[in-house]
Amino acid sequence: MGMRKRMGDDDVPVDAYSVTLERLSVEDGGGYAARVPELAGCLATGETAEEALAEIRDAIRSWVLTAREFGDVVPPPASQVAYSGKWVQRVPKSLHRRLVDRARTEGVSLNQLATALLAEGVGAPQTAARRPRRVAGR
């Protein structure tokens, strides 16, 4: 006898959520871990990357259905969230002055300088053994 589906199984957008995949160290048991950044605690593991990615689909489905069952908010997939590209950041006056001075020296606007510095910081390499890999559509 087959397993009965719970109400709403078919409308869980398992392929819309982004997944990070990382290789686990020998100390952590080896294999791979797949995580969904939007869904706190949504994790699946496997001996291979393919196995972890297959398991995360069930983990996403279970996470969403359980949250719905308890009336918790289910975050939308990041792919469905629109970002304006704007936010206000307050900084100490001394930092503001240093940034303006550097922007002037480099001949760019404060916004251009801040964007470049943020992009450089976000793009900084992580340690190779713990670097998550983003897998689109999973």
Secondary structure, DSSP 8 states (H G I E B T S, - for coil): ------TTGGG--TTTS-EEEEE--GGGTSSEEEE-TTSTT-EEEESSHHHHHHHHHHHHHHHHHHHHHTT------GGG----S-------HHHHHHHHHHHHHHTS-HHHHHHHHHHHHHT----GGG--EEETT-
